């Protein structure tokens, strides 16, 4: 069953355009998570939750179309490990961090890295880009998003 679900969410398959896409915020700082949730909802996306730890994040595994994941969580969990779990389930993942240089450029668990702080306009551009990738449409990567060399769902 797990393989079938993964195949249905394969990046090679075009997803019908629909709104709202389901977005999960994985961030351990409450105020940052709350601000991100509000901004995402204001942009017309469905926020399915905010998780502050790995165990809480895994409750949403397979439910999110897009996950914005903090690199380091207070419970010691690595955002890269969480990203690996979500990307295996077909979720478009972006690592969000104040220290983008800490993300290995050849990682294959996320599409890219978004540096904190993130303003609403940047968030909007990144989410639109992720939706275009999910739907299999070509789109220019916003300057705020640093694509990773090993990124899943690569069209190039």
C-alpha positions as CSV (number, residue, x, y, z in Angstrom):
1,X,0.0,0.0,0.0
2,X,2.8,2.4,0.8
3,X,4.4,2.1,-2.6
4,X,1.0,2.7,-4.3
5,X,0.4,5.8,-2.3
6,X,3.9,7.0,-3.1
7,X,3.4,6.3,-6.8
8,X,0.2,8.3,-6.8
9,X,2.1,11.3,-5.5
10,X,5.0,10.8,-7.9
11,X,6.5,14.1,-9.1
12,X,6.4,12.6,-12.7
13,X,2.6,12.7,-12.6
14,X,0.9,16.0,-13.1
15,X,-1.5,16.9,-10.4
16,X,-4.7,18.6,-11.3
17,X,-4.6,22.3,-10.4
18,X,-6.5,22.8,-7.2
19,X,-6.7,25.1,-4.3
20,X,-6.1,25.1,-1.6
21,X,-2.9,23.0,-1.4
22,X,-2.2,21.5,2.1
23,X,0.8,23.1,3.8
24,X,2.5,21.9,7.0
25,X,4.7,24.2,9.1
26,X,7.4,22.4,11.1
27,X,8.9,25.1,13.4
28,X,9.6,24.9,17.1
29,X,9.4,28.7,17.9
30,X,5.7,29.4,18.5
31,X,5.6,33.0,17.3
32,X,7.4,32.1,14.0
33,X,5.1,29.1,13.4
34,X,2.0,31.2,14.2
35,X,3.1,34.0,11.8
36,X,3.9,31.5,9.1
37,X,0.5,29.8,9.5
38,X,-1.3,33.1,9.3
39,X,0.6,34.2,6.2
40,X,0.1,30.9,4.4
41,X,-3.7,30.9,5.2
42,X,-3.9,34.5,4.0
43,X,-2.3,33.4,0.7
44,X,-5.2,30.9,0.2
45,X,-3.5,27.7,1.2
46,X,-4.8,25.2,3.7
47,X,-2.6,25.0,6.8
48,X,-3.0,21.5,8.1
49,X,-1.0,22.1,11.1
50,X,2.2,23.3,12.8
51,X,4.5,20.8,14.4
52,X,7.3,21.7,16.9
53,X,8.9,18.2,17.1
54,X,9.7,15.3,15.0
55,X,7.1,13.1,16.6
56,X,4.4,15.7,16.1
57,X,5.5,16.2,12.5
58,X,5.2,12.5,11.7
59,X,1.5,12.7,12.7
60,X,1.0,14.5,9.4
61,X,3.1,12.2,7.2
62,X,1.3,11.6,3.9
63,X,-1.2,14.5,4.4
64,X,0.8,17.6,3.3
65,X,1.4,18.7,-0.3
66,X,4.0,21.1,0.9
67,X,6.1,21.1,4.1
68,X,8.2,24.1,5.3
69,X,10.7,22.6,7.8
70,X,13.0,24.3,10.2
71,X,16.5,22.9,10.0
72,X,17.1,22.5,13.8
73,X,14.3,21.8,16.3
74,X,14.6,22.2,20.0
75,X,13.9,18.5,20.6
76,X,17.2,17.8,18.8
77,X,15.6,16.6,15.7
78,X,17.2,17.5,12.3
79,X,15.0,19.1,9.8
80,X,16.8,17.1,7.2
81,X,15.7,13.8,8.8
82,X,12.1,15.0,8.9
83,X,12.4,16.2,5.3
84,X,13.6,12.8,4.2
85,X,10.4,11.2,5.7
86,X,8.1,13.7,4.0
87,X,9.8,13.7,0.6
88,X,9.5,9.9,0.5
89,X,5.8,10.4,0.8
90,X,5.6,12.8,-2.2
91,X,5.6,16.0,-0.2
92,X,7.3,19.1,-1.7
93,X,9.8,20.1,1.0
94,X,11.6,23.3,1.7
95,X,14.1,23.7,4.5
96,X,13.7,27.1,6.3
97,X,16.6,28.3,8.3
98,X,18.6,31.3,9.5
99,X,21.7,29.3,8.6
100,X,21.3,28.2,5.0
101,X,25.0,27.3,4.7
102,X,24.4,24.5,7.2
103,X,22.3,22.6,4.6
104,X,24.6,20.3,2.4
105,X,24.1,21.6,-1.2
106,X,23.8,18.0,-2.6
107,X,21.1,16.9,-0.3
108,X,18.2,15.0,-1.9
109,X,15.6,15.4,0.8
110,X,14.3,18.9,-0.1
111,X,13.7,21.0,-3.1
112,X,15.6,24.0,-1.7
113,X,16.5,26.2,1.2
114,X,14.7,29.4,2.2
115,X,16.6,31.8,4.5
116,X,15.0,33.3,7.6
117,X,13.5,35.7,8.2
118,X,10.9,35.2,5.5
119,X,8.5,38.0,4.4
120,X,5.1,37.4,3.1
121,X,6.0,38.3,-0.5
122,X,8.9,35.8,-0.5
123,X,6.7,33.1,1.0
124,X,4.1,33.7,-1.7
125,X,6.6,33.4,-4.5
126,X,8.1,30.2,-3.0
127,X,4.7,28.6,-2.5
128,X,3.6,29.4,-6.1
129,X,6.8,27.9,-7.4
130,X,6.2,24.7,-5.4
131,X,2.7,24.4,-6.7
132,X,4.0,24.8,-10.2
133,X,6.4,21.9,-9.6
134,X,3.7,19.7,-8.1
135,X,1.5,20.4,-11.1
136,X,4.4,19.6,-13.5
137,X,4.5,23.1,-14.9
138,X,7.7,25.0,-15.7
139,X,8.3,28.0,-13.5
140,X,11.2,30.2,-12.7
141,X,12.6,29.6,-9.3
142,X,12.2,32.7,-7.0
143,X,15.5,34.3,-6.0
144,X,14.8,33.6,-2.3
145,X,14.8,29.9,-2.8
146,X,18.2,28.2,-3.2
147,X,17.6,25.0,-5.1
148,X,19.6,22.0,-3.9
149,X,21.6,19.9,-6.4
150,X,20.0,16.6,-5.3
151,X,16.5,18.1,-5.1
152,X,13.6,15.7,-5.7
153,X,11.0,16.5,-8.3
154,X,13.7,18.1,-10.6
155,X,12.6,18.9,-14.1
156,X,16.0,19.8,-15.3
